[in-house]
Amino acid sequence: MSKIIKESFPNPETDVGNLIKRRRLQVLVHSCLYYGMDESLVPDNVFDKWCKDLVQLLKDNPNEYSDRFDIYFKDWDGISGYDLPIRDPWIWNKALRLLEVQNGIET
């Protein structure tokens, strides 16, 4: 059972900023699932698309969104999520929660 860890992320003022935020969090959590927990909730081609989208979004809009994970995406090429902070407590617990929902476990 996952424990609740409160985390606040900036709320972007633009649609592009919101998409960057969503893609970054998706990539972080699903990298944790895949590399840290040996689980997968999305097909590889979907994850690959998220990564390619995010790389292009960050290239085209470098100042559109910022949070505490900026350093990990600074020179990130989208090839893998292996070197992202998959053991971060917020990411880890969000991944656990997704697994619980997937498996029908109520908390």
KARARA-V433691 format. One line per field, one symbol per residue. ss: DSSP state (h for helix, s for strand, l for the rest). phi: phi as a letter, one per 20 degrees, with the letter a starting at -180 (. if undefined). burial: 1 if it has 24 or more other ideal C-beta (glycine too) atoms within 12 Angstrom, else 0. A space follows every 10 residues. Layout:
ss->???
phi->???
burial->???
This chain:
ss->llllllllll llllhhhhhh hhhhhhhhhh hhhhhhhlll lllhhhhhhh hhhhhhhhhh lllllllllh hhhlllllll llllllllhh hhhhhhhhhh hhlllll
phi->.ededfbddg dfecffffff gfffffffff ffgfeedlcb dcfgffgffg ffgfgfffff cfdebbbfeg gfdgdfdnfb dgefffeggf fgfffgffff fgemeed
burial->0100000000 0000001001 1011111111 1111111000 1000001001 1011101100 0001101010 0110010100 1001110101 1111111110 0000000
